[in-house]
Amino acid sequence: MPNAIIFDIEATDKDNPVLIEAAWVALDSISPFTLGEEFHQRYNPGKPISLGALATHHILDEELVDCPPASSFTLPADATYLIGHNIDFDWSAIGQPDIKRICTLALSRKAWPTLDSHSQSALLYYLDRAHARDILRNAHSAQADIHICATILDHLCRELKITSLEALWQTSENARLPTHMTFGKHKGTALAEVPKDYVRWLLDQPNVDPYLRQAFAILSNKK
């Protein structure tokens, strides 16, 4: 069974997502970059799909009536690393299993910080402009997206000189630590310059992003 999988889902909505499609491909090797076993399956979510989600993935409720229930999905038993673009969304939709997550979105922002967009589609135009338009005709299906993500990951590993899964995970963890506020009245402000009273208030709030909390802790320890 695969030790690392490149993973993508489609879901019912953004706020309380339930799985309707899952796909993964095994990452057999980083150097040379080699893919292996694949999986693809659609699921019955047991609740309506939002109009916004329909407009993205075009999977209709009536197409899922005879599919297995979303609750029946499981990751490969030996999977240690879950790789994807904004992987936390996919991870949350499958119940937040105990697995190391590698985020190609965070890694892309680290590798190519000056790009005006780091979406999968934008990155494919940046990395493979000659073929991007034809490839993206099928984007937003989980099966197509895992291969787009694989293309991005291959470039990332070469750009960042990564040759092992553990190094890839650690680089992802470091890349996910914010350096600036991304929301609220201090949006755009370097974390080191955010007023201390606001930081104290923020860290007392429930559901603070753990990477933001960790970034503030690292700054505090440096003082």
N, C-alpha and C positions, 0 to 999 in steps of 0.2 A: 504493500500500500504506500501511497505517496507521503513523504515527509513534509513537503511544502506544496500548496496549491494556490494557483491564481484563481480568484473567486469573484463571482458577480451574481447579483439577483435583480429581479424586477419585483415590485411590491404594490400593494393596494393604495398606498398614500405615503406622504412624508412624515406626518405627525405620529401615527400609530401603525407603522408598516407591518403588514403580514405578507409572507412569502407567496408569490404566484409563479415564479420561475427561478430556477437555480442552475448555474453552470460552473464547472471548474475544470482546470487542466493542471496536471502535475508538472511541477518544475523539477525535472530530473537532474539538471546541472546548470550552474551559473557560468562556468568557464570550462568548456564551451557552453554557450547558452542552448539548452536542450529541453524540449517539452515532451511529455509522455501521455499517460492515460487521460482520457476525457470523460466528463459526465455532464448530462443535460436532462432536465426534467421540469415539467410544469405541474402546478399544484392548485388545488381548490382552497381558497383562503377562508371560506365560510363567512365572508362579509363582502359588501359591494366594493368595487374598485372606484376610486375617485375619478372625476372628470380630468383633473390635472394629470393624474398618473396615466389614464387612457391616452391623453394627448401626447405623452412621452413614449410609451412602449407599444401602444395599439393592441394590447391583449384584452379581448372582450371577456366579460364574466361568463357568457354562455359557452365559451370555448373551454372552460375549466370545470364544467359540471361533473364530468366523469374522471377527472384527474384525482390522484391520491390527495388526502388532506395535507395542508401545510405542516401540521404537527408531526407528520411522518418523516420529514427531512432530517437527515443526520450527516455530519461531516465524516469523511473517512477516519476510521478509528486511529490510525497512526499519524494523522496530520498534526504537525507541531507548529507550522507557520501558515497563516492565512494572509494572502497578499491581494490587495485591490486598491482601486482609486477611491479615496474617501471611504476606506474599508470599515470605519466604525458604523456607518449606516447599515451596511450589509450584515455585519456582526451583530448589531442590535436586533435586526429583524429575525435572526435565527436563534435568539435567546441568550446572546452574550456568553458563548461557551468559553471555557478556560483554554485559551490558545494565544500564542504570540502573533500580534497583528503587524503587518508591514504595509505602510500607506504610500502608494506611489504618488499621490497628490502632494504630500509633504515632501517627498524626495524630489519631485519635479520642481517645486518652489525653491528647494536648496540648490539643485543643479543648474537651473535656468531662471534666476530671480528676476531678470529684466523683461521676461515675456509678459504681454498684456493679458493673457489668459492661460490657465493651467488645466482646463478641462481636457478630458481624453481626446475629444474631437480636435480641439485647437492644437494639442501636442502632436497629434498624428499629422496635421498639416505642416507643423514645424519640422518633424522628423522624416516624413515620407510624403512630401508634397505631390509627387508625381502620381501616387496611387491613392492618396487620402480620400478624394471625392468618391471614387468607386467603392472603396472599403466602407465608408460611412453611410452608404445607402442602407445598410442593414444595422446601423448603430442602434443602441437601446434595446437590443435583445441580449439576454445574458450570454448566450452562446457566442455572439459576435464580439461582445465587449471584453470577454476574457482574452481573446486573441489581440485586440487592440491594446489592452493592458500589457500583454506579454511583449508586444513590440516596444512599448514605452519602457518597460522594465529592462529589456535587453540593452537599450540605449543608456538607461540610467546606470546600470552596472558598469558599463564601459566608461561613461563620463566620470563617475565617482570612484572608479578603480576598485570595485567591490568584487571579491572572488569567493566569498563564503556566505551561507545563509545567516549565520550568527552576526557577521559584520553588516549584512544588509539590514537585519532587524535593529541592530544598535544604531546604525546610521539613520534609520527611519525614526527611532525613538528620539534621537537628538534633533532631527529635523522638525519633529512635531512640537518642540518647545517653542512657544511664541516669543518674539522679541519686542512686539508692540501690541497694544490693545487693538482688538478687532471689532469692538462693539462699545456701546454706551457713550457717555459724554466725553470720555477720554480716548475715543477711537483714534488710532493713528499715533498715539503718544507712546514713546519708548517705555517699557515697563519700569525701568530704573527711574523715570521721571514722573510716574503716576503718584499723586499725593498719598502720603501714608495713611491718612484717615479713610480715604476711599479704598485703599487696599485692604485695610482691616475690615471695613464694612463688606467688601466683596467676598472675602474669604470666609465670612460668617454665613454667606448665603448657601442654600441647598443646591446641589447639582452643579457646582462650579466645575468647569472642565479640569480634569486631573492634570493635564499638561500645563495649563495656565497656573494651577496651584503649585506644581513642581517648579515652574520657572520663577515664580515669586520666592519660593523657598531657597532656590539656588542664589538668587540675588541677595536675600537676607543673610545667607551664610558667608557671602563675600565681604560683607560690611564689618 
